[in-house]
Every structure is written in structure tokens, then in C-alpha cells.
Amino acid sequence: MTVIFEDTTYVLNVSTKEEIFEKISSDLLKKDLITESFLEKIIERERSYPTGLNMRPVNPEYPNIAIPHTESEYVKTTRIVPIKLMKPVLFNNMIDPSETLEVSFLFMILNGKGETQAGLLAQIMDFINSSNKNELLSCLNSDDPKRIYEFISNNF
């Protein structure tokens, strides 16, 4: 099943996670991939259950990532939405919510079928762990959405 699509691979120049969610939600809503409540619910969920991941233990050179998502009732499809940030944005750490992390790349999960959540999260981590380190680093640092899409879709 294809879960990465070029039309939902983004590069953003924003300052806050709310701006990220607003911009992405606006586009996803135009594409009829989410419900009207999605924006409010993803912001709410991120506040309660932070999704920042410190990548230092995996590879100290990798930028920190976040894997935001919300309940499947606010989503009309299943995909992973790669989002490269031009400058890091603060997210709270998934493991230790009191810690903030500078995040430069997001894998937003749209889980149209609730049971796929854990599977999609595992696939993202498998992708990170099994990718060639230099090629992945190049992808995570790229500001070209087409290049990001091609690398992820070819290696996911």
C-alpha cells in the first residue's frame, strides 16, 4: 500500500508547530483528505501527547523529528506526510514531555484506519533505521519536496 504521495510532501518556512499544522491542514482540507475538525484535534493531541523524537541515539547527525497525528475519525485517508522545516521548530519530547527538542523534519501520520497507527509509526522507524545514513541525511536536510518525496517513496 502506497502511503507517501508527492502532492503531500512539503517544505515549510514557519516558526511554530501551530503554523505547521495550520498550513498543512489548510492544504489537506482543500484536497479533501481530512475533516474540518482535524486542525483543532491535532493541536490538542500534540499538547497532550507530544511527538518529538530525539534522533541522537539513532545517529547524532540526524535532525530531530516529530510524528504528529490525531484520531482516525478526523482523517479520510491513510498516508504519511513528510514535512521538511527550513528552520527548526520546538516540539516536546515524546519520551520526556518536559524536554523540548528542535525539530527539523516531520512525518505526519494520517491514519484513516485507526488500527494502522502503530504499524505506520513502526514503518517510519524501520525506514529511518534501514536507510543508508548519508542518503537519509541528505533527504532530511533537503529543501526540495520532489527529492524528499522520491527518496522516501523509493526507500519506504
C-alpha positions in Angstrom: 0.0 0.0 0.0 1.4 3.4 -1.0 1.4 5.8 1.9 3.7 8.6 0.6 2.5 11.0 -2.1 4.2 13.8 -3.9 1.3 16.2 -3.5 1.5 15.9 0.2 5.3 16.3 0.6 6.1 19.8 2.0 8.9 22.2 2.7 7.8 25.0 5.1 9.3 28.1 6.5 7.5 28.6 9.8 8.2 29.4 13.4 5.8 27.3 15.5 4.2 23.9 15.4 0.8 25.6 15.2 1.8 27.3 12.0 2.9 23.9 10.6 -0.4 22.4 11.5 -2.4 25.4 10.1 -0.6 25.4 6.7 -0.7 21.6 6.3 -4.3 21.3 7.4 -5.4 24.0 5.1 -3.9 22.2 2.1 -5.1 18.7 3.2 -8.6 20.1 3.7 -8.6 21.5 0.1 -7.6 18.0 -1.1 -10.4 16.5 1.0 -8.1 14.3 3.0 -9.1 15.4 6.4 -12.2 16.8 8.2 -12.9 20.4 9.4 -12.0 19.3 13.0 -8.5 18.0 12.1 -6.6 21.2 12.8 -8.1 21.7 16.3 -7.7 18.0 17.1 -4.0 17.6 16.0 -3.1 20.7 18.0 -4.9 19.4 21.0 -3.4 15.9 20.7 0.2 17.3 20.3 -0.3 19.3 23.5 -1.5 16.2 25.4 0.8 13.6 23.7 3.9 15.2 22.4 5.5 13.6 19.3 9.1 15.0 19.2 11.8 12.3 18.9 15.4 12.9 19.8 17.4 11.3 16.9 20.7 11.5 18.7 20.6 7.9 19.9 19.9 6.6 16.4 22.5 8.9 14.7 23.9 12.1 16.3 24.0 13.7 12.8 20.2 13.2 12.1 17.9 16.2 12.8 15.3 15.6 15.4 11.9 14.6 14.0 8.3 14.7 15.1 5.5 12.3 14.2 2.2 14.2 14.8 -1.1 12.5 14.3 -4.7 12.5 15.6 -7.6 10.1 15.8 -8.7 8.4 12.6 -12.2 10.0 12.8 -10.7 13.3 11.7 -8.9 11.8 8.7 -10.3 10.5 5.3 -7.3 8.6 4.1 -4.1 6.8 5.2 -0.8 8.4 4.3 2.4 9.6 5.8 3.0 13.3 5.1 6.7 14.3 5.1 7.4 17.9 6.1 10.8 19.5 6.0 11.2 22.7 8.0 13.5 25.4 6.8 14.4 26.2 10.4 13.9 24.1 13.5 10.7 24.4 15.5 10.3 23.4 19.1 8.3 20.2 20.0 8.1 18.5 23.3 9.8 15.1 23.5 7.6 12.0 23.2 9.7 10.2 25.8 10.1 13.0 28.3 7.4 15.7 27.6 9.1 18.2 29.9 12.0 18.4 27.4 11.8 20.5 24.3 13.6 19.5 21.1 14.5 21.5 18.0 12.7 19.5 15.2 13.6 19.9 11.5 11.5 17.2 9.9 8.1 15.7 10.5 6.4 12.6 9.4 2.7 13.5 9.9 0.5 10.4 10.1 -3.0 10.4 8.6 -4.5 7.2 9.8 -7.8 6.6 8.1 -8.0 3.2 9.7 -7.2 3.5 13.4 -5.5 0.2 13.7 -2.7 1.2 11.3 -1.3 3.8 13.7 1.3 1.6 15.4 2.1 0.0 12.1 2.8 3.3 10.4 4.9 4.5 13.3 6.9 1.3 13.1 7.3 1.7 9.3 8.7 5.2 9.8 11.3 4.0 12.4 12.2 1.0 10.2 12.7 3.4 7.2 15.0 5.6 9.3 16.9 2.7 10.7 17.3 0.8 7.4 18.1 3.7 5.1 21.7 4.5 4.0 22.8 7.1 6.6 24.3 9.6 4.2 21.4 9.3 1.8 18.9 9.7 4.6 20.8 12.7 6.0 20.8 14.3 2.5 17.0 13.7 2.3 16.2 15.1 5.8 18.3 18.2 5.0 17.0 18.8 1.5 14.6 21.7 0.8 13.4 20.1 -2.5 10.0 18.5 -2.0 10.4 16.4 -5.1 13.7 15.0 -4.0 12.4 14.3 -0.5 9.3 12.5 -2.0 11.5 10.4 -4.4 13.9 9.3 -1.7 11.2 8.4 0.9 8.9 6.7 -1.6 11.8 4.7 -3.1 13.1 3.6 0.3 10.0 3.3 2.4 
